[in-house]
Amino acid sequence: MGVKFKKIGIIGKPSDSSIAQTLITLFEFLKKHHYEIVIAENSAKFIPHAVETCLLENIGEQCDLIIAVGGDGTFLSAARSSSLYDVPIIGINLGRVGFLVDVSPSTMCDSLTAILSGDYDAETRHFLKTKIIRGQQVIRQEYALNEVAIHRWITPSMIEIVTHVNGKFLNSQRSDGLIVSTPTGSTAYALSAGGAILHPTLSALMLVPLNPQTMSNRPIVMTDDCEIEISFCRNKHINAQVSCDYLDIPDVSIHDKILIKKSTRAVKILHPQGHDFFDTLRKKLHWSKAH
């Protein structure tokens, strides 16, 4: 039996009007069961009722549970807010694939009835913390639940990346870039780049090269207690960009260093009881049916 909830925050994909009916159904379901509700300001336009709203980045401070309605991108936005305040999150899947959002709109009310009564499976997913260091100064710090990607930017040329792990030289590679992925992100960008699928409970990080010039440069998995340092070969001009999930950090300098390590910051995800990661893989990736 899990914790019960009183005030629930709702976040939807603001640019997609197709989520309107699901948001309305969700709002009316929660009202019927006498929950307090706060809706992210950019999603409130879809609800034809007077509603309490707040900014997306502050919604975790206002409630004790967040429900994200959309795809994995919407979930990632919601996770940034929820993780700041240790507020759990549920994902309603209206996206194309959706590994993080595992509640179907067709079963939403039944699933939420059980979860909100305290019957759920919970898991914790950690973020990566990324620092951009210029000289001796940290000029930018960001967090990523899926991955940190370093990639070429506005140029047809490859970039040459130098990688150290815990201060030890790993390799240098000419490529379109490099992905540093969490187990959560192993089914996102890293998967499309040829990386392995990591079970979400693994204490691991994965480095996946993007179109390397030398095909012997392959994805590598390591423990998540290490620090990854990325720098650039300084014998040529570069145009590179760092992305932390959907947040872009443009105009990275050839003299910059990028430090990436597991953060203590985490998000708590609530699933319907009986959640099965392998079943999710079969459904999302259209693998063979269970026997």
N, C-alpha and C positions, 0 to 999 in steps of 0.2 A: 504493500500500500504506500503510495507516494504522498507528497505534499499537496494539499488542496489550495486553490487560488481564489482571489477576490477581485482584483482589478486586472483587466486584460488589455494589452495593446495590440492593435491591428496595423499591419504594414502591407500595402499592395503595390504592384508595379504601376507607377503614376502615369506612364505613357501608353498604357494598354487598356482601352475601354472594355475589352472583352472580359475583364475580371469583375465588372460591375455586378453581375447577377450573383456571383459567388460571394462577393463582399457583402451584398445586401442580405443574402441567406445567412451568412455567418453572423452579421450584426444582429439580425432578428432572433437567431437561435440563442445568442448570448444574452440578449435583452429578456427573452422569455424565461431564461433560467436565472435572472436577477444578478448578473454579473455587472460590475462597473466596467465601462469601456472607454478607452482613449484611442483615437485614430491618428496616424501620422498625417500631418497637415496636407501633404501632397496627394494623399489618397482619399481624403474626406469628400471630394467632389463627386464620388461615385455613390455616396450614401444619401438618399432623399429624406433625411431626417436631421433634426438638430443633434449635433454630436460634439463631444469634447475632443479637442485636437491639441497636438503639440508638434514641435519640430521632430523630424525623423531622428536626428542625433540625440535628442533628449528623451525619447520615448521609454528607454530602459529605466530611467529615473522615476517615471510616473506609474509603473505597473509592476506586477510580480510574475507576469507571463506575457510573452509576445507570440503572436501568430502571424507568420509571413505567408502572403498569398501571391503566388507567381511561380517563377522558376528559381534556379540556383542563384542567379544574379540578385534577385530580390532577397533571397535568404541571406546572402553574404552581406548585403546592406544592413539587414536587420541584426545580423550577428555582431556587427561592429558596435551597435548600440547596446544590445543585450549583454555583451561580454564585459562592458565597462561597469555594469551594476550587478553582475552575477545573476541575471534573470534568464530562466530557461526559455527555449524557443521551440515552436512547432511549425512545420512547413506544409502548406497546402499546395499541391502540385498543379500549376496551370502552365508550366513551361513545356519545352520540347522533349527534354530528357529528364532532368531533375533527380540527381542522386541524393541531394540533401533534403528535398521536399518529398516526403513519402506518404502523405495522406491524400487520397483521391477525393476530388469534389463530390463524387457520387456516394462516397461513404463517410463524408466529412462529419455529419451530425452524429452518426453512431460512434465514430472514432473519438470525437471530442467528448461525447457523453462519458465514455470510459476513462479517457485521459484526465478530464476535469474532475472525475470522481476519485482520482488518485491511482488508477490502474494504468501504468505505462512502463516502458523500458526507457531508461535514461543512459546517455553516454556523453562523455566529455571529449571535445576536440580542441587541440591547442593551435594557437596562431604562431606564425613566424614573425620575429621582429627584425626589421631591416634598418640599418643606418647607412647614410651616405656621408662619407668623411672626405673633406676637402682640406688639405694641409693637416692641421691637428684638430679641426673643428667639425663637429657633427652639424651638417647643414640641413638634414632632413631625416626624420624617423617615421616609419610607417609599419603597419601590421598587415599580415595576409593569412587568411585561413586556408586557401588553396595553394597558392604558389607565389614565388617571386620570380619574375622573368626579366632577364637582361637581353635585349635584342637590338639589332641594328635599326636605325631610325633615319628616314628620308635619304637613303643612299642605296645604290645597287651593290655596294661592296660588302664583303664579309667583315666582321670585326674579330680581333684577336684577343681572346679572354685568357687571363692567367688565374688559376684557381689554387688556393691553399686551404687545407683543412687542419684546424688546430695548429696553425703556424707552419705546417709541413707542406711542401710543394706537391700538388697532385698532378697538374698538367697545364699546358697551354694549348689552345685550340683555335683554329680559324673556323668560324661558323656564322650562322645567322643569329646565334645567341645561346643562352643557357637558361634552363628552368630549374629552380630549386623548389621541390614539391614536398608538401606534407602527405601523409597517407590519405587525408581527405581530398587533396588535390590530385591524387594519382588517377582519378577517374575524370579529370577535367583536361586542361591544356596539355599536361604531361602525357596523357593517354594518346591524344592525337599526334603527339610528337614521337611516339614509339616507346614510351616508358612502360614499366610494369604496373600492374594493379596491386596496390598494397592494402592489406586488411586494415581498417581504420583503428584497430586496437594496437597496431605495431608501434613501437617506439623507434621510429626510423624517419630519415629524410632521403630523398632521391634527387640526384642530379641528372638532368636529361639534356643533352646537346640538341640544338636546333639546326638541322641540315649541316652537319660538320663536313669540312672539306676532306678529312681523313675518316674513312668509314670504320676504322678501328676504335674511334671515339664512341663509346657506348654508354647507355645509362648505368649509373652506379648507385647502390643503396648503402647507406651508412647509419649508424646510431644517431639518435636525435639530440645527443648531449654535446655534439661537436659544433664548432663555429666555422662557417664558410666565409672565406675572404675572396672577393672577386676584384681583380684590377685589370688594366688594359696594357697591351704591349705599346710602348711609347714611340715606336719608330714610324708611326703614320697617324694622320688625323683620323678621328673617329666621329661618327654620329650615332650615339647610343641612347637608349631609353630604358628605364627601370619601371616595371609594372608590379604593383602589389595587388593581386586579384584584379579588380577593375580600375584601380587608381594608378594613373600614370605619373611618373616623375621624369620630365623631359630634360634634355640638355645636360646629360651627364658628361663631365669633363674627362679627358684622357688621363688626368692626374688623380682622379677620384678613386677612393676605395669603397667597396660595398661589403658591409659585414652583415651576415645573416645567421640567426640562431633561433632555436625554439624559445618562445616566450612563456612566461607564467600565465599570461592572459589566455583565457579559454572560453569556449561557449558550451553550454549544456543543452543538448538536443533531446527532446522527448519524442518517443515513437510509440505507436500502438503496441500493446503487449504481443510478444511473439515475433517482433521485428527480426528479419533474417537478411543479413548482408548478401549472402549468396543468392537468395531469391531475388533481391533487388538487381544484382548483376544479370541474372538470367532474363529478367523482364526488360531492363533498360538496354541491354546489349543484344537482345534477341537470341540468346543462347538456347540450347536444347532444353526441353521440359524435364522436370524431375521425374524419376522413375519410382 
